[in-house]
Every structure is written in structure tokens, then in C-alpha cells.
Amino acid sequence: MIIRSEKGQGLAEYALILALIAIAAVLALLFLSGAITSILSLIGKSL
């Protein structure tokens, strides 16, 4: 009887999810960088 460990598989799934979240965060920052810059600039001017 062969017993297979699923620890490696679970770890790989967590790594894949983390990679997808990181890619989504980078893409969001790239697309929203102009809006973020203008908001921070407005805040800086009002201070």
C-alpha cells in the first residue's frame, strides 16, 4: 500500500495563490498610479 503525502500539493497551491495576488496588486498599482499620484499631490498641497 502506497501512502501519498499531500503537503507538497497544498504548499504549491498556496504559492500559486500568493503569486496571483501579487500579480493582481502590481497590475492594480500600474493602472491606478496616476490617480494615486494626483490624490497624494492634492493632500500634500492642502497641508
HUVEN-V600076 format. One line per field, one symbol per residue. ss: DSSP state (H for helix, E for strand, L for the rest). burial: b if it has 16 or more other ideal C-beta (glycine too) atoms within 10 Angstrom, else e. A space follows every 50 residues. Layout:
BEGIN
ss=???
burial=???
END
This chain:
BEGIN
ss=LLLLLLHHHHHHHHHHHHHHHHHHHHHHHHHHHHHHHHHHHHHHHHL
burial=eeeeeeeeeeeeeeeeeeeeeeeeeeeeeeeeeeeeeeeeeeeeeee
END
